Amino acid sequence: MCGLKGLTVPAAYRKALEQTRVSDDGGPARVCESGGTYSPVVRMTTVTDPALTEIFSGDTHKAGLPLKGSKGFGRLDGSRGVYRASCQTGPVIFMVEQLDQPTDEGFDLTGELLPGYVSAEAERIGCAPEKVTLPNA
């Protein structure tokens, strides 16, 4: 998924996340959107520019359940997870946002994708290993 080795779409959401669009590498942020033909269901963003990471850093202290990781911290509020890691190049923000409901049944796509996304993206950008632990709630 999103061109990331090791990141797979959960089986329950494969049909809803058929199409993926990924921004170019090399900029201050990399964005991957996945969903149907007309609108994304989920957006995953990695911000590597130190100045831009500060814009999102406040979200790691706001509402939601705390996330713990091997080199960082963050918050998960159901539809959005924001995680800040300390990498050798400086702070990096990993964010997963659920923009739409992929099925008619209950869902927690953000929580299902965030740990794998952070791990795979950290590997891609040379910040690995990074492991995020979800709260028990």
A tleap script that builds the chain and sets N, CA, C and O, in Angstrom:
source leaprc.protein.ff14SB
mol = sequence {
  NMET CYS GLY LEU LYS GLY LEU THR VAL PRO
  ALA ALA TYR ARG LYS ALA LEU GLU GLN THR
  ARG VAL SER ASP ASP GLY GLY PRO ALA ARG
  VAL CYS GLU SER GLY GLY THR TYR SER PRO
  VAL VAL ARG MET THR THR VAL THR ASP PRO
  ALA LEU THR GLU ILE PHE SER GLY ASP THR
  HIE LYS ALA GLY LEU PRO LEU LYS GLY SER
  LYS GLY PHE GLY ARG LEU ASP GLY SER ARG
  GLY VAL TYR ARG ALA SER CYS GLN THR GLY
  PRO VAL ILE PHE MET VAL GLU GLN LEU ASP
  GLN PRO THR ASP GLU GLY PHE ASP LEU THR
  GLY GLU LEU LEU PRO GLY TYR VAL SER ALA
  GLU ALA GLU ARG ILE GLY CYS ALA PRO GLU
  LYS VAL THR LEU PRO ASN CALA
}
set mol.1.N position { 0.840 -1.179 0.000 }
set mol.1.CA position { 0.000 0.000 0.000 }
set mol.1.C position { 0.886 1.244 0.000 }
set mol.1.O position { 1.879 1.293 0.726 }
set mol.2.N position { 0.549 2.220 -0.783 }
set mol.2.CA position { 1.278 3.494 -0.859 }
set mol.2.C position { 2.737 3.319 -1.280 }
set mol.2.O position { 3.562 4.202 -1.047 }
set mol.3.N position { 3.050 2.197 -1.889 }
set mol.3.CA position { 4.419 1.938 -2.311 }
set mol.3.C position { 5.354 1.644 -1.155 }
set mol.3.O position { 6.571 1.761 -1.296 }
set mol.4.N position { 4.802 1.266 -0.014 }
set mol.4.CA position { 5.601 1.001 1.177 }
set mol.4.C position { 5.709 -0.493 1.426 }
set mol.4.O position { 4.706 -1.190 1.580 }
set mol.5.N position { 6.925 -0.963 1.461 }
set mol.5.CA position { 7.178 -2.367 1.753 }
set mol.5.C position { 6.690 -2.684 3.162 }
set mol.5.O position { 7.061 -2.009 4.122 }
set mol.6.N position { 5.863 -3.705 3.278 }
set mol.6.CA position { 5.377 -4.138 4.577 }
set mol.6.C position { 4.046 -3.536 5.000 }
set mol.6.O position { 3.458 -3.999 5.977 }
set mol.7.N position { 3.549 -2.523 4.302 }
set mol.7.CA position { 2.253 -1.936 4.651 }
set mol.7.C position { 1.190 -2.538 3.738 }
set mol.7.O position { 1.236 -2.371 2.520 }
set mol.8.N position { 0.238 -3.235 4.339 }
set mol.8.CA position { -0.822 -3.859 3.565 }
set mol.8.C position { -2.178 -3.324 3.996 }
set mol.8.O position { -2.355 -2.860 5.122 }
set mol.9.N position { -3.126 -3.397 3.079 }
set mol.9.CA position { -4.488 -2.975 3.362 }
set mol.9.C position { -5.156 -4.074 4.191 }
set mol.9.O position { -5.112 -5.242 3.805 }
set mol.10.N position { -5.771 -3.722 5.316 }
set mol.10.CA position { -6.504 -4.738 6.070 }
set mol.10.C position { -7.562 -5.392 5.181 }
set mol.10.O position { -8.218 -4.715 4.389 }
set mol.11.N position { -7.723 -6.698 5.314 }
set mol.11.CA position { -8.620 -7.458 4.443 }
set mol.11.C position { -10.035 -6.881 4.398 }
set mol.11.O position { -10.646 -6.857 3.329 }
set mol.12.N position { -10.561 -6.428 5.504 }
set mol.12.CA position { -11.926 -5.902 5.548 }
set mol.12.C position { -12.111 -4.640 4.704 }
set mol.12.O position { -13.240 -4.273 4.380 }
set mol.13.N position { -11.013 -3.979 4.349 }
set mol.13.CA position { -11.107 -2.699 3.638 }
set mol.13.C position { -10.550 -2.748 2.215 }
set mol.13.O position { -10.475 -1.710 1.558 }
set mol.14.N position { -10.163 -3.910 1.727 }
set mol.14.CA position { -9.524 -3.994 0.412 }
set mol.14.C position { -10.370 -3.412 -0.712 }
set mol.14.O position { -9.848 -2.714 -1.580 }
set mol.15.N position { -11.655 -3.688 -0.705 }
set mol.15.CA position { -12.514 -3.173 -1.777 }
set mol.15.C position { -12.646 -1.647 -1.678 }
set mol.15.O position { -12.628 -0.956 -2.697 }
set mol.16.N position { -12.777 -1.130 -0.471 }
set mol.16.CA position { -12.955 0.314 -0.275 }
set mol.16.C position { -11.679 1.103 -0.555 }
set mol.16.O position { -11.742 2.301 -0.829 }
set mol.17.N position { -10.517 0.441 -0.487 }
set mol.17.CA position { -9.239 1.132 -0.682 }
set mol.17.C position { -8.539 0.631 -1.941 }
set mol.17.O position { -7.333 0.385 -1.937 }
set mol.18.N position { -9.311 0.482 -3.018 }
set mol.18.CA position { -8.778 -0.061 -4.270 }
set mol.18.C position { -7.757 0.848 -4.938 }
set mol.18.O position { -6.762 0.371 -5.483 }
set mol.19.N position { -7.995 2.142 -4.899 }
set mol.19.CA position { -7.142 3.070 -5.633 }
set mol.19.C position { -6.285 3.889 -4.682 }
set mol.19.O position { -6.730 4.289 -3.606 }
set mol.20.N position { -5.052 4.131 -5.099 }
set mol.20.CA position { -4.108 4.875 -4.269 }
set mol.20.C position { -3.403 5.933 -5.103 }
set mol.20.O position { -3.005 5.681 -6.240 }
set mol.21.N position { -3.254 7.115 -4.527 }
set mol.21.CA position { -2.481 8.198 -5.134 }
set mol.21.C position { -1.378 8.581 -4.155 }
set mol.21.O position { -1.630 8.761 -2.963 }
set mol.22.N position { -0.148 8.704 -4.666 }
set mol.22.CA position { 0.999 9.030 -3.815 }
set mol.22.C position { 1.711 10.238 -4.410 }
set mol.22.O position { 1.950 10.294 -5.616 }
set mol.23.N position { 2.049 11.206 -3.558 }
set mol.23.CA position { 2.813 12.367 -4.018 }
set mol.23.C position { 4.259 11.964 -4.280 }
set mol.23.O position { 4.696 10.877 -3.902 }
set mol.24.N position { 4.976 12.846 -4.922 }
set mol.24.CA position { 6.389 12.595 -5.210 }
set mol.24.C position { 7.218 12.593 -3.928 }
set mol.24.O position { 6.876 13.244 -2.941 }
set mol.25.N position { 8.303 11.852 -3.974 }
set mol.25.CA position { 9.263 11.868 -2.874 }
set mol.25.C position { 10.155 13.092 -3.020 }
set mol.25.O position { 10.222 13.694 -4.092 }
set mol.26.N position { 10.827 13.451 -1.962 }
set mol.26.CA position { 11.809 14.521 -2.036 }
set mol.26.C position { 11.334 15.872 -1.553 }
set mol.26.O position { 12.152 16.771 -1.362 }
set mol.27.N position { 10.044 16.046 -1.350 }
set mol.27.CA position { 9.536 17.321 -0.858 }
set mol.27.C position { 9.499 17.341 0.660 }
set mol.27.O position { 9.994 16.418 1.305 }
set mol.28.N position { 8.916 18.387 1.236 }
set mol.28.CA position { 8.844 18.496 2.689 }
set mol.28.C position { 7.830 17.541 3.322 }
set mol.28.O position { 7.861 17.298 4.528 }
set mol.29.N position { 6.928 17.001 2.490 }
set mol.29.CA position { 5.922 16.052 2.978 }
set mol.29.C position { 5.588 15.066 1.868 }
set mol.29.O position { 5.648 15.398 0.684 }
set mol.30.N position { 5.237 13.861 2.264 }
set mol.30.CA position { 4.789 12.829 1.332 }
set mol.30.C position { 3.372 12.460 1.738 }
set mol.30.O position { 3.104 12.196 2.910 }
set mol.31.N position { 2.459 12.442 0.759 }
set mol.31.CA position { 1.057 12.160 1.034 }
set mol.31.C position { 0.608 10.973 0.194 }
set mol.31.O position { 0.926 10.874 -0.991 }
set mol.32.N position { -0.133 10.081 0.825 }
set mol.32.CA position { -0.749 8.960 0.138 }
set mol.32.C position { -2.229 8.965 0.489 }
set mol.32.O position { -2.599 8.976 1.663 }
set mol.33.N position { -3.069 8.958 -0.536 }
set mol.33.CA position { -4.510 8.864 -0.329 }
set mol.33.C position { -4.994 7.564 -0.951 }
set mol.33.O position { -4.543 7.168 -2.026 }
set mol.34.N position { -5.914 6.908 -0.262 }
set mol.34.CA position { -6.445 5.648 -0.757 }
set mol.34.C position { -7.952 5.651 -0.584 }
set mol.34.O position { -8.479 6.148 0.411 }
set mol.35.N position { -8.635 5.089 -1.565 }
set mol.35.CA position { -10.086 5.023 -1.495 }
set mol.35.C position { -10.685 4.649 -2.823 }
set mol.35.O position { -10.094 3.898 -3.598 }
set mol.36.N position { -11.853 5.172 -3.079 }
set mol.36.CA position { -12.562 4.892 -4.314 }
set mol.36.C position { -12.148 5.828 -5.429 }
set mol.36.O position { -11.170 6.567 -5.318 }
set mol.37.N position { -12.904 5.780 -6.495 }
set mol.37.CA position { -12.592 6.558 -7.690 }
set mol.37.C position { -12.668 8.059 -7.452 }
set mol.37.O position { -11.836 8.808 -7.964 }
set mol.38.N position { -13.655 8.507 -6.681 }
set mol.38.CA position { -13.916 9.944 -6.588 }
set mol.38.C position { -13.456 10.621 -5.300 }
set mol.38.O position { -13.223 11.830 -5.287 }
set mol.39.N position { -13.326 9.867 -4.240 }
set mol.39.CA position { -12.903 10.517 -3.001 }
set mol.39.C position { -12.086 9.562 -2.144 }
set mol.39.O position { -12.366 8.364 -2.091 }
set mol.40.N position { -11.077 10.101 -1.475 }
set mol.40.CA position { -10.250 9.248 -0.610 }
set mol.40.C position { -10.981 8.869 0.673 }
set mol.40.O position { -11.788 9.637 1.199 }
set mol.41.N position { -10.688 7.690 1.157 }
set mol.41.CA position { -11.208 7.216 2.432 }
set mol.41.C position { -10.188 7.506 3.535 }
set mol.41.O position { -10.549 7.821 4.669 }
set mol.42.N position { -8.916 7.392 3.178 }
set mol.42.CA position { -7.851 7.598 4.160 }
set mol.42.C position { -6.709 8.386 3.519 }
set mol.42.O position { -6.400 8.222 2.339 }
set mol.43.N position { -6.088 9.252 4.340 }
set mol.43.CA position { -4.915 10.020 3.899 }
set mol.43.C position { -3.801 9.777 4.908 }
set mol.43.O position { -4.001 9.911 6.115 }
set mol.44.N position { -2.635 9.422 4.401 }
set mol.44.CA position { -1.465 9.200 5.247 }
set mol.44.C position { -0.393 10.197 4.825 }
set mol.44.O position { -0.049 10.291 3.647 }
set mol.45.N position { 0.127 10.934 5.790 }
set mol.45.CA position { 1.070 12.007 5.506 }
set mol.45.C position { 2.308 11.843 6.380 }
set mol.45.O position { 2.216 11.545 7.571 }
set mol.46.N position { 3.466 12.046 5.759 }
set mol.46.CA position { 4.727 12.079 6.489 }
set mol.46.C position { 5.360 13.437 6.234 }
set mol.46.O position { 5.598 13.811 5.085 }
set mol.47.N position { 5.632 14.172 7.299 }
set mol.47.CA position { 6.231 15.501 7.197 }
set mol.47.C position { 7.656 15.404 7.725 }
set mol.47.O position { 7.875 15.089 8.894 }
set mol.48.N position { 8.626 15.678 6.851 }
set mol.48.CA position { 10.037 15.572 7.244 }
set mol.48.C position { 10.719 16.927 7.388 }
set mol.48.O position { 11.819 16.996 7.935 }
set mol.49.N position { 10.109 17.989 6.921 }
set mol.49.CA position { 10.680 19.320 7.042 }
set mol.49.C position { 10.540 19.790 8.483 }
set mol.49.O position { 9.422 19.873 8.991 }
set mol.50.N position { 11.664 20.104 9.163 }
set mol.50.CA position { 11.595 20.482 10.579 }
set mol.50.C position { 10.672 21.661 10.876 }
set mol.50.O position { 10.014 21.672 11.916 }
set mol.51.N position { 10.608 22.643 9.997 }
set mol.51.CA position { 9.723 23.788 10.233 }
set mol.51.C position { 8.263 23.377 10.138 }
set mol.51.O position { 7.436 23.844 10.921 }
set mol.52.N position { 7.941 22.516 9.196 }
set mol.52.CA position { 6.553 22.069 9.041 }
set mol.52.C position { 6.122 21.096 10.136 }
set mol.52.O position { 4.943 21.037 10.482 }
set mol.53.N position { 7.063 20.338 10.677 }
set mol.53.CA position { 6.680 19.410 11.741 }
set mol.53.C position { 6.127 20.161 12.945 }
set mol.53.O position { 5.281 19.637 13.670 }
set mol.54.N position { 6.595 21.370 13.159 }
set mol.54.CA position { 6.120 22.159 14.298 }
set mol.54.C position { 4.647 22.518 14.155 }
set mol.54.O position { 3.952 22.670 15.160 }
set mol.55.N position { 4.160 22.656 12.927 }
set mol.55.CA position { 2.742 22.956 12.701 }
set mol.55.C position { 1.866 21.834 13.246 }
set mol.55.O position { 0.810 22.093 13.822 }
set mol.56.N position { 2.300 20.595 13.066 }
set mol.56.CA position { 1.517 19.439 13.484 }
set mol.56.C position { 1.862 18.951 14.887 }
set mol.56.O position { 1.122 18.148 15.454 }
set mol.57.N position { 2.957 19.413 15.449 }
set mol.57.CA position { 3.388 18.912 16.759 }
set mol.57.C position { 2.376 19.171 17.859 }
set mol.57.O position { 2.257 18.367 18.783 }
set mol.58.N position { 1.647 20.270 17.782 }
set mol.58.CA position { 0.626 20.554 18.789 }
set mol.58.C position { -0.436 19.479 18.847 }
set mol.58.O position { -1.004 19.221 19.908 }
set mol.59.N position { -0.714 18.838 17.699 }
set mol.59.CA position { -1.724 17.781 17.655 }
set mol.59.C position { -1.303 16.542 18.435 }
set mol.59.O position { -2.147 15.713 18.774 }
set mol.60.N position { -0.028 16.405 18.721 }
set mol.60.CA position { 0.439 15.241 19.477 }
set mol.60.C position { 0.144 15.386 20.967 }
set mol.60.O position { 0.356 14.443 21.730 }
set mol.61.N position { -0.342 16.553 21.393 }
set mol.61.CA position { -0.640 16.807 22.809 }
set mol.61.C position { -2.119 17.088 23.056 }
set mol.61.O position { -2.520 17.280 24.204 }
set mol.62.N position { -2.939 17.116 22.000 }
set mol.62.CA position { -4.347 17.487 22.143 }
set mol.62.C position { -5.197 16.279 22.492 }
set mol.62.O position { -4.694 15.270 22.986 }
set mol.63.N position { -6.495 16.394 22.226 }
set mol.63.CA position { -7.460 15.351 22.573 }
set mol.63.C position { -7.121 14.018 21.933 }
set mol.63.O position { -6.455 13.940 20.900 }
set mol.64.N position { -7.594 12.996 22.575 }
set mol.64.CA position { -7.390 11.651 22.063 }
set mol.64.C position { -6.583 10.807 23.026 }
set mol.64.O position { -6.129 11.273 24.071 }
set mol.65.N position { -6.421 9.573 22.651 }
set mol.65.CA position { -5.679 8.622 23.464 }
set mol.65.C position { -4.187 8.716 23.168 }
set mol.65.O position { -3.804 8.912 22.015 }
set mol.66.N position { -3.343 8.581 24.177 }
set mol.66.CA position { -1.904 8.713 23.954 }
set mol.66.C position { -1.322 7.526 23.190 }
set mol.66.O position { -1.706 6.376 23.402 }
set mol.67.N position { -0.395 7.834 22.303 }
set mol.67.CA position { 0.369 6.825 21.570 }
set mol.67.C position { 1.788 6.834 22.097 }
set mol.67.O position { 2.362 7.897 22.335 }
set mol.68.N position { 2.351 5.662 22.278 }
set mol.68.CA position { 3.736 5.551 22.702 }
set mol.68.C position { 4.516 4.861 21.599 }
set mol.68.O position { 3.980 4.032 20.863 }
set mol.69.N position { 5.774 5.208 21.497 }
set mol.69.CA position { 6.615 4.588 20.488 }
set mol.69.C position { 8.046 4.486 20.947 }
set mol.69.O position { 8.420 5.006 21.998 }
set mol.70.N position { 8.844 3.806 20.143 }
set mol.70.CA position { 10.240 3.601 20.513 }
set mol.70.C position { 11.048 4.891 20.470 }
set mol.70.O position { 12.003 5.039 21.232 }
set mol.71.N position { 10.683 5.836 19.586 }
set mol.71.CA position { 11.409 7.113 19.513 }
set mol.71.C position { 10.469 8.309 19.455 }
set mol.71.O position { 10.858 9.381 18.990 }
set mol.72.N position { 9.228 8.134 19.926 }
set mol.72.CA position { 8.305 9.248 19.801 }
set mol.72.C position { 7.038 9.093 20.623 }
set mol.72.O position { 6.948 8.255 21.520 }
set mol.73.N position { 6.047 9.940 20.283 }
set mol.73.CA position { 4.786 9.981 21.004 }
set mol.73.C position { 3.733 10.602 20.099 }
set mol.73.O position { 4.062 11.173 19.059 }
set mol.74.N position { 2.475 10.492 20.488 }
set mol.74.CA position { 1.413 11.089 19.700 }
set mol.74.C position { 0.051 10.885 20.323 }
set mol.74.O position { -0.075 10.567 21.505 }
set mol.75.N position { -0.979 11.078 19.492 }
set mol.75.CA position { -2.372 10.959 19.924 }
set mol.75.C position { -3.194 10.294 18.829 }
set mol.75.O position { -2.909 10.424 17.639 }
set mol.76.N position { -4.218 9.580 19.269 }
set mol.76.CA position { -5.160 8.915 18.373 }
set mol.76.C position { -6.554 9.286 18.829 }
set mol.76.O position { -6.926 9.022 19.972 }
set mol.77.N position { -7.340 9.903 17.939 }
set mol.77.CA position { -8.692 10.309 18.343 }
set mol.77.C position { -9.790 9.574 17.576 }
set mol.77.O position { -10.940 10.012 17.607 }
set mol.78.N position { -9.491 8.517 16.916 }
set mol.78.CA position { -10.490 7.753 16.175 }
set mol.78.C position { -10.383 7.989 14.686 }
set mol.78.O position { -10.144 7.050 13.926 }
set mol.79.N position { -10.554 9.224 14.256 }
set mol.79.CA position { -10.458 9.524 12.831 }
set mol.79.C position { -9.096 10.101 12.441 }
set mol.79.O position { -8.823 10.313 11.259 }
set mol.80.N position { -8.246 10.354 13.438 }
set mol.80.CA position { -6.939 10.949 13.139 }
set mol.80.C position { -5.908 10.476 14.155 }
set mol.80.O position { -6.145 10.493 15.363 }
set mol.81.N position { -4.787 10.063 13.649 }
set mol.81.CA position { -3.663 9.708 14.491 }
set mol.81.C position { -2.455 10.520 14.069 }
set mol.81.O position { -2.119 10.566 12.885 }
set mol.82.N position { -1.797 11.163 15.026 }
set mol.82.CA position { -0.611 11.971 14.756 }
set mol.82.C position { 0.501 11.483 15.675 }
set mol.82.O position { 0.327 11.391 16.890 }
set mol.83.N position { 1.640 11.174 15.078 }
set mol.83.CA position { 2.766 10.638 15.833 }
set mol.83.C position { 4.029 11.413 15.457 }
set mol.83.O position { 4.314 11.620 14.277 }
set mol.84.N position { 4.779 11.837 16.472 }
set mol.84.CA position { 6.020 12.580 16.253 }
set mol.84.C position { 7.191 11.713 16.698 }
set mol.84.O position { 7.244 11.249 17.838 }
set mol.85.N position { 8.128 11.503 15.776 }
set mol.85.CA position { 9.316 10.708 16.083 }
set mol.85.C position { 10.552 11.590 16.016 }
set mol.85.O position { 10.594 12.565 15.265 }
set mol.86.N position { 11.549 11.242 16.803 }
set mol.86.CA position { 12.847 11.906 16.749 }
set mol.86.C position { 13.764 11.054 15.881 }
set mol.86.O position { 14.189 9.970 16.279 }
set mol.87.N position { 14.056 11.557 14.702 }
set mol.87.CA position { 14.927 10.848 13.766 }
set mol.87.C position { 16.283 11.550 13.711 }
set mol.87.O position { 16.437 12.657 14.228 }
set mol.88.N position { 17.252 10.906 13.089 }
set mol.88.CA position { 18.586 11.505 13.004 }
set mol.88.C position { 18.583 12.815 12.218 }
set mol.88.O position { 19.478 13.639 12.403 }
set mol.89.N position { 17.593 13.025 11.343 }
set mol.89.CA position { 17.496 14.263 10.575 }
set mol.89.C position { 16.672 15.322 11.290 }
set mol.89.O position { 16.565 16.451 10.813 }
set mol.90.N position { 16.089 14.966 12.430 }
set mol.90.CA position { 15.245 15.888 13.175 }
set mol.90.C position { 13.866 15.296 13.392 }
set mol.90.O position { 13.655 14.109 13.143 }
set mol.91.N position { 12.926 16.108 13.852 }
set mol.91.CA position { 11.580 15.601 14.116 }
set mol.91.C position { 10.846 15.257 12.812 }
set mol.91.O position { 11.007 15.933 11.796 }
set mol.92.N position { 10.042 14.196 12.867 }
set mol.92.CA position { 9.222 13.767 11.732 }
set mol.92.C position { 7.814 13.515 12.247 }
set mol.92.O position { 7.635 12.929 13.314 }
set mol.93.N position { 6.821 13.953 11.496 }
set mol.93.CA position { 5.422 13.721 11.823 }
set mol.93.C position { 4.866 12.657 10.885 }
set mol.93.O position { 5.045 12.728 9.670 }
set mol.94.N position { 4.187 11.667 11.471 }
set mol.94.CA position { 3.468 10.643 10.722 }
set mol.94.C position { 1.989 10.818 11.082 }
set mol.94.O position { 1.634 10.828 12.260 }
set mol.95.N position { 1.136 10.956 10.078 }
set mol.95.CA position { -0.268 11.210 10.350 }
set mol.95.C position { -1.148 10.325 9.467 }
set mol.95.O position { -0.904 10.189 8.268 }
set mol.96.N position { -2.173 9.726 10.075 }
set mol.96.CA position { -3.183 8.967 9.351 }
set mol.96.C position { -4.529 9.603 9.670 }
set mol.96.O position { -4.896 9.758 10.834 }
set mol.97.N position { -5.268 9.974 8.610 }
set mol.97.CA position { -6.578 10.591 8.772 }
set mol.97.C position { -7.617 9.777 8.017 }
set mol.97.O position { -7.460 9.511 6.825 }
set mol.98.N position { -8.665 9.387 8.705 }
set mol.98.CA position { -9.773 8.700 8.047 }
set mol.98.C position { -10.762 9.773 7.613 }
set mol.98.O position { -11.317 10.486 8.449 }
set mol.99.N position { -10.983 9.888 6.306 }
set mol.99.CA position { -11.807 10.943 5.744 }
set mol.99.C position { -13.239 10.511 5.484 }
set mol.99.O position { -14.133 11.351 5.373 }
set mol.100.N position { -13.462 9.214 5.388 }
set mol.100.CA position { -14.787 8.689 5.077 }
set mol.100.C position { -14.912 7.296 5.691 }
set mol.100.O position { -13.907 6.671 6.031 }
set mol.101.N position { -16.121 6.821 5.829 }
set mol.101.CA position { -16.366 5.481 6.360 }
set mol.101.C position { -16.280 4.480 5.206 }
set mol.101.O position { -17.063 4.572 4.260 }
set mol.102.N position { -15.354 3.533 5.261 }
set mol.102.CA position { -15.153 2.617 4.148 }
set mol.102.C position { -16.195 1.506 4.028 }
set mol.102.O position { -16.369 0.944 2.947 }
set mol.103.N position { -16.887 1.181 5.115 }
set mol.103.CA position { -17.910 0.136 5.088 }
set mol.103.C position { -19.092 0.603 5.927 }
set mol.103.O position { -19.008 1.608 6.634 }
set mol.104.N position { -20.193 -0.137 5.842 }
set mol.104.CA position { -21.386 0.204 6.621 }
set mol.104.C position { -21.271 -0.229 8.076 }
set mol.104.O position { -22.056 0.208 8.918 }
set mol.105.N position { -20.307 -1.076 8.374 }
set mol.105.CA position { -20.133 -1.583 9.725 }
set mol.105.C position { -19.184 -0.689 10.512 }
set mol.105.O position { -18.621 0.263 9.971 }
set mol.106.N position { -19.013 -1.002 11.785 }
set mol.106.CA position { -18.085 -0.237 12.610 }
set mol.106.C position { -16.683 -0.281 12.031 }
set mol.106.O position { -16.337 -1.202 11.291 }
set mol.107.N position { -15.873 0.723 12.370 }
set mol.107.CA position { -14.537 0.780 11.791 }
set mol.107.C position { -13.567 1.521 12.688 }
set mol.107.O position { -13.946 2.363 13.502 }
set mol.108.N position { -12.311 1.179 12.512 }
set mol.108.CA position { -11.213 1.861 13.180 }
set mol.108.C position { -10.014 1.798 12.245 }
set mol.108.O position { -8.962 1.269 12.604 }
set mol.109.N position { -10.176 2.330 11.068 }
set mol.109.CA position { -9.135 2.276 10.050 }
set mol.109.C position { -7.876 3.015 10.487 }
set mol.109.O position { -6.764 2.571 10.204 }
set mol.110.N position { -8.046 4.128 11.168 }
set mol.110.CA position { -6.886 4.895 11.626 }
set mol.110.C position { -6.016 4.058 12.548 }
set mol.110.O position { -4.803 3.976 12.353 }
set mol.111.N position { -6.618 3.442 13.540 }
set mol.111.CA position { -5.879 2.614 14.477 }
set mol.111.C position { -5.268 1.385 13.827 }
set mol.111.O position { -4.188 0.942 14.216 }
set mol.112.N position { -5.965 0.832 12.829 }
set mol.112.CA position { -5.429 -0.350 12.147 }
set mol.112.C position { -4.233 -0.018 11.274 }
set mol.112.O position { -3.321 -0.835 11.144 }
set mol.113.N position { -4.218 1.161 10.677 }
set mol.113.CA position { -3.149 1.517 9.745 }
set mol.113.C position { -1.954 2.219 10.385 }
set mol.113.O position { -0.826 2.054 9.920 }
set mol.114.N position { -2.177 2.988 11.429 }
set mol.114.CA position { -1.115 3.843 11.971 }
set mol.114.C position { 0.165 3.102 12.355 }
set mol.114.O position { 1.236 3.517 11.912 }
set mol.115.N position { 0.121 2.033 13.149 }
set mol.115.CA position { 1.388 1.377 13.524 }
set mol.115.C position { 2.180 0.869 12.321 }
set mol.115.O position { 3.396 1.053 12.258 }
set mol.116.N position { 1.506 0.237 11.372 }
set mol.116.CA position { 2.195 -0.265 10.181 }
set mol.116.C position { 2.718 0.850 9.300 }
set mol.116.O position { 3.801 0.742 8.725 }
set mol.117.N position { 1.939 1.933 9.193 }
set mol.117.CA position { 2.364 3.076 8.388 }
set mol.117.C position { 3.621 3.707 8.976 }
set mol.117.O position { 4.581 3.969 8.251 }
set mol.118.N position { 3.623 3.951 10.276 }
set mol.118.CA position { 4.793 4.562 10.916 }
set mol.118.C position { 6.016 3.666 10.738 }
set mol.118.O position { 7.096 4.152 10.401 }
set mol.119.N position { 5.857 2.384 10.959 }
set mol.119.CA position { 6.975 1.451 10.816 }
set mol.119.C position { 7.525 1.436 9.391 }
set mol.119.O position { 8.737 1.517 9.191 }
set mol.120.N position { 6.631 1.333 8.395 }
set mol.120.CA position { 7.060 1.269 6.994 }
set mol.120.C position { 7.656 2.595 6.518 }
set mol.120.O position { 8.663 2.602 5.810 }
set mol.121.N position { 7.052 3.693 6.896 }
set mol.121.CA position { 7.573 5.003 6.482 }
set mol.121.C position { 8.899 5.302 7.171 }
set mol.121.O position { 9.806 5.850 6.545 }
set mol.122.N position { 9.026 4.955 8.437 }
set mol.122.CA position { 10.294 5.155 9.140 }
set mol.122.C position { 11.405 4.380 8.440 }
set mol.122.O position { 12.526 4.871 8.313 }
set mol.123.N position { 11.095 3.191 7.994 }
set mol.123.CA position { 12.067 2.387 7.243 }
set mol.123.C position { 12.431 3.076 5.925 }
set mol.123.O position { 13.603 3.141 5.555 }
set mol.124.N position { 11.427 3.584 5.226 }
set mol.124.CA position { 11.647 4.220 3.919 }
set mol.124.C position { 12.529 5.462 4.028 }
set mol.124.O position { 13.376 5.699 3.167 }
set mol.125.N position { 12.334 6.256 5.084 }
set mol.125.CA position { 13.088 7.514 5.201 }
set mol.125.C position { 14.366 7.364 6.013 }
set mol.125.O position { 15.070 8.350 6.231 }
set mol.126.N position { 14.677 6.171 6.459 }
set mol.126.CA position { 15.920 5.951 7.204 }
set mol.126.C position { 15.842 6.295 8.674 }
set mol.126.O position { 16.843 6.676 9.279 }
set mol.127.N position { 14.672 6.165 9.247 }
set mol.127.CA position { 14.446 6.510 10.659 }
set mol.127.C position { 14.076 5.268 11.473 }
set mol.127.O position { 13.661 5.383 12.626 }
set mol.128.N position { 14.222 4.111 10.892 }
set mol.128.CA position { 13.809 2.864 11.539 }
set mol.128.C position { 14.864 2.391 12.514 }
set mol.128.O position { 16.011 2.828 12.430 }
set mol.129.N position { 14.521 1.530 13.415 }
set mol.129.CA position { 13.174 0.959 13.596 }
set mol.129.C position { 12.294 1.884 14.447 }
set mol.129.O position { 12.773 2.587 15.337 }
set mol.130.N position { 11.037 1.860 14.151 }
set mol.130.CA position { 10.060 2.646 14.912 }
set mol.130.C position { 8.820 1.789 15.131 }
set mol.130.O position { 8.230 1.282 14.177 }
set mol.131.N position { 8.437 1.633 16.375 }
set mol.131.CA position { 7.267 0.825 16.710 }
set mol.131.C position { 6.318 1.659 17.561 }
set mol.131.O position { 6.704 2.199 18.597 }
set mol.132.N position { 5.056 1.756 17.103 }
set mol.132.CA position { 4.024 2.501 17.816 }
set mol.132.C position { 3.126 1.513 18.540 }
set mol.132.O position { 2.723 0.492 17.983 }
set mol.133.N position { 2.821 1.833 19.788 }
set mol.133.CA position { 1.909 1.014 20.590 }
set mol.133.C position { 0.599 1.762 20.753 }
set mol.133.O position { 0.572 2.900 21.220 }
set mol.134.N position { -0.500 1.102 20.358 }
set mol.134.CA position { -1.818 1.701 20.501 }
set mol.134.C position { -2.295 1.598 21.952 }
set mol.134.O position { -1.926 0.659 22.656 }
set mol.135.N position { -3.108 2.552 22.401 }
set mol.135.CA position { -3.646 2.482 23.766 }
set mol.135.C position { -4.643 1.337 23.889 }
set mol.135.O position { -5.217 0.902 22.890 }
set mol.136.N position { -4.849 0.856 25.087 }
set mol.136.CA position { -5.802 -0.231 25.349 }
set mol.136.C position { -7.183 0.346 25.662 }
set mol.136.O position { -7.685 0.185 26.774 }
set mol.137.N position { -7.792 1.011 24.694 }
set mol.137.CA position { -9.106 1.583 24.977 }
set mol.137.C position { -10.048 1.352 23.842 }
set mol.137.O position { -11.205 1.766 23.906 }
savepdb mol mol.pdb
quit
